[in-house]
Amino acid sequence: MNEEELVEYFRAQMRKDPGMASAVAAIRTLLEFLKRDKGETILGLRESLKQATGCLMGEDSSVAVSSGGELFLRFISLTSLEHQDLSHCKKVMEERGELFLEKISMSRNKVAKLCHTFIKDGAKILTHSYSRVVLRVLEKAAAEKKRFSVYVTESQPDAAGRQMAEALKKLNVPVTVVLDAAVGYFLEKVDLVIVGAEGVVESGGIINKIGTYQMALCSKAHNKPFYVVAESFKFVRLYPLNQQDVPDKFKYKADTLKSHQNLSEADPIIDYTPPSLITLLFTDLGVLTPSAVSDELIKLYL
Amino acid sequence: MNEEELVEYFRAQMRKDPGMASAVAAIRTLLEFLKRDKGETILGLRESLKQATGCLMGEDSSVAVSSGGELFLRFISLTSLEHQVKQNTSMFRLSIFFKAVIHLLWIMEQTFLRATDLQWENTNSCLDFQDLSHCKKVMEERGELFLEKISMSRNKVAKLCHTFIKDGAKILTHSYSRVVLRVLEKAAAEKKRFSVYVTESQPDAAGRQMAEALKKLNVPVTVVLDAAVGYFLEKVDLVIVGAEGVVESGGIINKIGTYQMALCSKAHNKPFYVVAESFKFVRLYPLNQQDVPDKFKYKADTLKSHQNLSEADPIIDYTPPSLITLLFTDLGVLTPSAVSDELIKLYL
């Protein structure tokens, strides 16, 4: 399976189910790549899988694709590969891959089940941009007959917040779209803040759409709880200490990276929120404090 | 001069000089209104000036128009007593100013114990005029004087502030502010090298206008998203914003997004400077965002058209004084706590 087929399969997966996380689509693609691979050695297989992940990163530069790919690799190799021939090994790997895929397809529902209890009746929630996990959480809370209203930021430059508002209107949840600049203004009125994450880093901080960091700062100043909902395949082996430390390959869209000479001119699309500003993280591994994240990460990546 | 002519004159003033503050245009309009007014009593004049201010607020609902109008009214009415002096002695025009100071002190002593409305009653009771037109003429002169004073204020502010911009500084600013532009022009004229990050400031993208103006000054400028303020704050050295109004507590009312910029600067320990002319000082004391009156929060046309204002986007927010480092005004460089003292002196 060469690069073009890889990218084409990935795009097809994304098109087929827009509700699917891009990392899940990437993992399906890697599984398909594994099935079709004609390599002769395990090491060669590993190398080509890494290359394939890199190739998908060139298509969609989100942190989740990178972390998802790496976790897939580790999961499938976390088994005894002492077999006579390669095809047997590959078969075992494929089975593990399917298992992994099944596990992570359930993760969004697990997160929603944990989180919706924190939404009390009559709550006013503030959220940022379009996040399918947050949407799932709010769906579950609405299904539990809770009454709450939502403020969602418009989230320039792609106005993804409006998409979120549309989806929430379908659930009959009262929703207001606010400007990115109006977060400080509306924070007095809300009870809690829930955001998704594109990646969760070793320190327990998160990488998410630009604007999350100042939302977290303002919530801290107003003493409102700041909750993060993320699936476990988003945990990534990075330890940024400030905004600059996040690698450029995540900060800008894939096409921007290819076209722009001087990246400081371009608008970054993500920012880093330090763990001190986050109250709790809801993951399919459980409800974690930011400090507990590194323990979980170790368990995942061992 | 009826309402339509008033609004038309105001719009003409704004069109003529886009660099002029809307409050200055409003004050010119009120001065013109005063000249053309055909009322017969002082009290009637006062009422119609107040109505005129209200009418201009319906055209441009910014805080500065409201405060500028009120200050204009008070300034021209500080004429009553010295006019008596002028009648009794032969003086040069210039020395009216000094007499005004002396009588200002007298007035301050008087009004310390009374309500300020009594000023006008003093006017009535001390009036020894043959006719109203004399009084009006004095008021017009005072009005011209006031206008002249405030036209100089922006330059005074720039002169005070530019020294705080060090060579090699990175500055963050919000939206389009003519005062900040003037400050940066002065700093650039002093041959300082600095670079500017300006927020795009939705919903009207006024930040891009600011960036254009700065490019003409050959200042390196980057337009950033409103959401990217927290991201860029690590890189900058100081934050300078303008203000639409300065309130009694020393806080400011400014374009939406200023409050979270101030919060983030406090968190990053960067100095947050405000530049404002003194006619923007307003008699309000909001304790949080809700306390700011709706008439300022939304554009004039939104107020007229919308039924449910909580649906509309507010265009300003309130920044509490605890987040502001210093205020640069034509009355000097003030800390937020000093603002209320200055306000008292202005509004007496």
Interface residues (C-beta under 8 A of the other chain):
Chain A: T153 E154 S155 Q156 P157 T176 V178 L179 D180 A181 A182 V183 G184 Y185 E188 K209 I210 G211 Y213 Q214 L217 C218 K220 A221 N242 Q243 Q244 S264 E265 D267 P268 D271
Chain B: T199 E200 S201 Q202 P203 T222 V224 L225 D226 A227 A228 V229 G230 Y231 E234 K255 I256 G257 Y259 Q260 L263 C264 K266 A267 N288 Q289 Q290 S310 E311 D313 P314 D317
